[in-house]
Amino acid sequence: MKNASFFFKASAVLWIIWGLVHILAGVLTMKGILTDDISSSVSGIADAVDADTLQMAYPKALGAIIGQHGFNLLWIGIVTFISAFYVWKGNANAIFLAAITGGLADLGYLLFMDLGGYVNFVPGTVMTIVSALAIALSFYAHFKSK
């Protein structure tokens, strides 16, 4: 396919943006846990919920769960960010690695956070759209160029 390179590059740019946003989200989520401010991490994740209703003394176990979530955001962001540079070149392994990693992370986000009404459209839902578009563009180019 003649335009495959364009679609791979567009997908790569979307994955770079998506990866950086998730790296930042992971760092900010873990920062709240490491500074013993679980409430800020929870309100940062569920940003459509009134932050005052999320201010409470959370059990340490819940802080550990939120910390794990932050760590997962971090590594998922790093994997998709690195994959993006190979998606740019049309590497099939990177296309599928980014799609599985970022796509499944956002599927869980869509099902539990977006559909639950706990997050604002920006940045959360926008990032779900970004990952879906990145997957669609790279899959289209990959399968049409075969």
C-alpha positions in Angstrom: 0.0 0.0 0.0 1.3 3.4 -1.0 0.2 5.3 2.1 1.3 2.7 4.7 4.2 4.9 5.8 1.9 7.8 6.6 -0.4 5.6 8.7 2.5 4.0 10.6 4.0 7.4 11.4 0.6 8.9 12.5 0.0 5.9 14.7 3.5 6.2 16.2 3.0 9.9 17.0 -0.3 8.9 18.8 1.5 6.2 20.8 4.2 8.6 21.8 1.7 11.0 23.1 -0.3 8.2 24.8 2.9 6.8 26.3 4.1 10.1 27.7 0.7 10.9 29.3 0.6 7.4 31.0 4.2 7.7 32.2 3.3 11.0 33.8 0.1 9.6 35.3 2.0 6.7 36.7 4.7 8.9 38.3 2.0 11.3 39.7 0.0 8.4 41.1 3.0 6.8 42.7 4.2 10.2 44.1 0.9 10.5 46.0 1.4 7.1 47.5 5.0 7.6 48.3 4.2 10.9 50.1 1.4 9.2 52.0 -1.2 11.3 50.2 -3.5 8.5 48.9 -6.4 11.0 48.5 -4.5 13.0 45.9 -3.7 9.9 43.9 -7.4 8.7 44.1 -8.7 12.1 43.1 -6.1 12.3 40.3 -7.4 9.1 38.9 -11.2 9.7 39.4 -11.0 13.3 38.3 -14.8 13.7 37.6 -15.6 12.9 41.2 -15.7 15.8 43.7 -12.3 15.7 45.3 -13.7 16.6 48.7 -15.7 13.3 48.8 -12.4 11.4 48.2 -10.5 13.0 51.1 -10.3 10.4 53.9 -7.9 8.2 55.8 -7.4 5.3 53.4 -6.1 2.0 54.6 -2.4 1.3 53.8 -3.5 -1.8 51.7 -5.6 0.5 49.4 -2.5 2.7 49.1 -0.5 -0.3 48.0 -3.2 -1.1 45.4 -3.2 2.4 44.0 0.6 2.4 44.0 0.5 -0.8 42.0 -1.9 0.9 39.6 0.6 3.8 39.2 3.4 1.4 38.6 1.3 -0.3 35.9 0.6 3.0 34.3 4.3 3.8 34.3 5.5 0.6 32.6 2.6 0.5 30.2 3.4 4.0 29.1 7.1 3.1 28.7 6.4 0.0 26.6 4.1 1.9 24.3 6.4 4.9 24.1 9.4 2.6 23.0 7.1 0.6 20.7 6.1 3.8 18.9 9.6 4.2 17.4 9.3 0.8 15.8 5.7 1.3 14.8 7.0 4.3 12.9 9.0 1.9 10.8 6.1 -0.5 10.4 7.5 -3.2 12.6 4.8 -5.8 13.1 5.9 -6.9 16.5 5.8 -3.4 17.8 2.4 -2.7 16.2 1.0 -5.7 18.1 2.9 -5.0 21.3 1.6 -1.4 21.5 -1.9 -2.5 20.6 -2.0 -5.3 23.2 -0.4 -3.2 26.0 -2.0 0.2 25.4 -5.2 -1.2 24.0 -6.0 -3.6 26.8 -5.0 -1.0 29.4 -7.5 1.4 27.9 -10.2 -1.3 27.5 -10.2 -1.7 31.3 -10.2 2.1 31.7 -13.2 2.4 29.3 -15.1 -0.3 31.1 -14.6 0.8 34.7 -13.7 4.5 34.6 -15.3 6.0 31.5 -18.5 4.0 31.6 -18.7 4.4 35.3 -18.7 8.2 34.9 -15.7 8.7 37.2 -13.4 10.6 34.8 -13.5 13.7 32.7 -13.4 13.6 28.9 -10.0 15.3 29.0 -7.5 13.7 29.4 -8.9 10.2 30.1 -11.5 9.6 27.4 -9.4 11.5 24.9 -6.5 9.1 25.6 -8.8 6.1 25.0 -9.7 7.6 21.6 -6.0 8.2 20.9 -5.1 4.6 21.6 -8.1 3.3 19.5 -7.1 5.5 16.6 -3.4 4.4 16.9 -4.4 0.8 16.8 -6.8 1.3 13.9 -4.2 3.3 11.8 -1.4 0.8 12.4 -3.6 -2.3 11.8 -5.0 -0.7 8.6 -1.5 0.0 7.3 -0.1 -3.4 8.4 -2.9 -5.5 6.9 -3.3 -3.5 3.7 0.4 -3.6 3.0 0.5 -7.4 3.2 
